[in-house]
Amino acid sequence: SSDLRKSQEAVGLHLTFYGNYNSSWFHPENYAAKISDVDLNKLQNCTSIDEGYPAAARLYLEATGDVDGVEDRNGQTGYKCWLDQKWWLAPACRADPANCISIVSAGKGWGFPDITQKATFYNMNVGTAVASTFANYVAINTELQSLLYAWSPDSNFVAYQQLAVQFPERHDAEILQGIYRSMLARQPLFKCVAPGLEVAASRALGLAENFIFGSKDIEALLIQLVSA
């Protein structure tokens, strides 16, 4: 049993690095939830993405050349979806949807423009869908504890200490062309004060100037909030 345990510990994959999702070399689906784990009744028809991001499918086609990932809808390019029109499947797992890793978003397809392009550029065997309600989005991803579209700071999943998948450094020229193979830039935290505060309340201004409050501090406070 000791040898078995050691062999199990030696098998794994770091899922915060985009290169480890290349399905030609690795099997990340062994370590993540699959689309079959998600109740189809809790998902929207993926034509809703066309409403939220009307240019996203066209940009996807222009960036990747993947004609099988889109379709014509009333003269407009839309995402082609499978499994009751609920899941968009990356090229890497269309032949075997059962092995597609699930990525569930919300709204009208938050993250779809980025997720779909990255999945194709980096040969990721993922499927992505949109929850029918925000409550279902939270419930599905809380249950699965796997890949998802999320943002920070936010209290919904902070207790699970989610980590971002790291992609290549932001490429401004490509992003301006609607090519999303690189990461978006982090948004910095900054301080704002009213004009004249240095006269009206110099000590308050001094406190604000010297008060350092980073993302980890916010995360710690949110963890306290959800723990309570």
SVG drawing of the C-alpha trace seen along z (x, -y; Angstrom):
<svg xmlns="http://www.w3.org/2000/svg" viewBox="-34 -74 41 76">
<polyline fill="none" stroke="black" stroke-width="0.4" points="0.0,0.0 2.9,-2.3 4.2,-1.8 0.7,-2.4 0.4,-5.7 3.7,-6.9 2.8,-6.0 -0.5,-8.0 1.3,-11.0 3.7,-10.9 0.8,-11.3 -0.7,-14.7 -0.9,-17.9 -0.5,-21.5 -3.8,-23.1 -2.8,-26.7 -0.5,-26.6 -2.1,-26.8 0.4,-24.5 -0.7,-21.6 -4.1,-21.6 -2.6,-20.6 -4.6,-17.4 -1.9,-16.2 0.5,-15.8 -1.5,-15.6 -4.9,-14.5 -6.2,-17.3 -9.7,-15.8 -8.5,-13.3 -8.2,-16.1 -11.3,-18.2 -15.1,-18.0 -16.5,-17.1 -19.5,-18.5 -21.5,-15.3 -21.3,-16.4 -23.5,-19.4 -27.3,-19.3 -28.4,-20.6 -31.6,-22.0 -29.5,-24.5 -27.9,-26.0 -29.0,-28.5 -29.2,-27.9 -25.9,-29.3 -27.5,-31.6 -27.7,-34.0 -24.0,-34.6 -24.9,-36.3 -26.9,-38.8 -24.2,-39.5 -21.3,-39.5 -22.6,-39.9 -19.1,-40.1 -17.4,-37.4 -18.1,-34.4 -17.0,-36.4 -13.8,-37.4 -13.3,-33.8 -13.6,-32.6 -11.2,-35.4 -8.6,-34.6 -8.7,-30.8 -10.0,-29.8 -12.2,-27.2 -15.2,-27.1 -16.7,-24.1 -17.0,-26.2 -19.4,-28.7 -22.5,-28.8 -24.6,-31.3 -27.7,-32.6 -29.8,-35.0 -26.8,-36.3 -24.7,-36.7 -21.9,-34.5 -22.8,-32.8 -21.2,-30.1 -22.1,-26.6 -23.2,-24.6 -23.7,-20.9 -25.7,-18.8 -29.1,-20.5 -27.5,-23.7 -26.0,-24.2 -22.3,-23.6 -19.7,-25.1 -17.0,-22.4 -13.3,-23.2 -11.8,-21.4 -9.8,-19.2 -12.8,-17.3 -15.5,-17.5 -14.8,-13.9 -15.2,-12.8 -17.5,-15.2 -17.5,-12.9 -13.9,-13.9 -14.6,-17.7 -13.7,-19.6 -16.6,-21.9 -16.3,-25.6 -19.5,-27.3 -20.0,-31.0 -23.0,-33.2 -24.8,-36.4 -24.9,-36.3 -21.7,-34.4 -19.1,-36.2 -15.6,-35.2 -16.8,-33.5 -14.6,-35.6 -11.5,-34.8 -12.2,-31.2 -13.2,-30.0 -10.1,-31.4 -7.7,-30.2 -9.2,-26.8 -8.6,-26.5 -5.1,-28.2 -3.8,-25.9 -5.6,-22.6 -7.6,-22.5 -10.2,-19.8 -12.9,-22.0 -16.5,-22.8 -18.0,-26.0 -21.6,-26.9 -23.7,-29.6 -25.8,-28.9 -29.5,-29.8 -29.4,-32.0 -26.7,-33.5 -27.8,-31.2 -27.3,-28.1 -23.9,-29.5 -22.8,-29.6 -24.4,-26.3 -22.9,-24.4 -19.4,-25.7 -19.6,-25.3 -20.5,-21.7 -17.9,-20.9 -14.9,-22.7 -13.3,-22.7 -12.7,-25.2 -15.0,-28.2 -15.2,-31.8 -14.7,-34.0 -13.3,-37.3 -11.7,-38.9 -12.5,-40.4 -15.7,-38.4 -17.2,-36.5 -18.9,-33.7 -16.0,-31.3 -13.3,-33.0 -13.6,-30.3 -12.3,-27.7 -9.2,-29.9 -9.6,-29.6 -6.5,-30.2 -6.2,-31.8 -5.0,-29.8 -1.9,-31.6 -1.6,-32.3 1.1,-34.2 1.7,-37.8 -0.6,-40.4 0.0,-41.1 -1.5,-44.5 -1.3,-44.5 -3.2,-41.1 -5.8,-42.2 -6.5,-45.3 -7.2,-43.0 -9.6,-40.8 -7.1,-38.0 -7.2,-36.8 -4.4,-34.2 -2.7,-36.2 -3.9,-37.3 -5.8,-40.5 -3.9,-43.0 -4.6,-43.1 -6.6,-46.1 -4.7,-48.0 -6.2,-49.2 -5.9,-52.9 -6.9,-55.6 -9.1,-58.6 -9.6,-61.6 -11.6,-64.8 -9.8,-68.0 -8.7,-70.2 -8.5,-67.3 -4.9,-68.2 -6.2,-71.5 -9.5,-70.4 -8.2,-67.2 -4.4,-66.7 -4.3,-63.9 -7.0,-62.0 -5.1,-62.5 -1.9,-61.2 -3.8,-58.1 -5.0,-57.5 -1.6,-58.0 0.0,-55.5 -2.7,-53.0 -1.6,-50.0 -4.5,-47.6 -3.8,-44.9 -5.8,-42.1 -4.7,-39.6 -6.0,-41.8 -9.4,-42.1 -9.4,-38.3 -8.8,-37.8 -11.6,-40.1 -14.0,-38.3 -13.0,-34.9 -13.9,-36.3 -17.2,-37.5 -18.2,-34.1 -17.0,-32.2 -19.3,-34.3"/>
</svg>
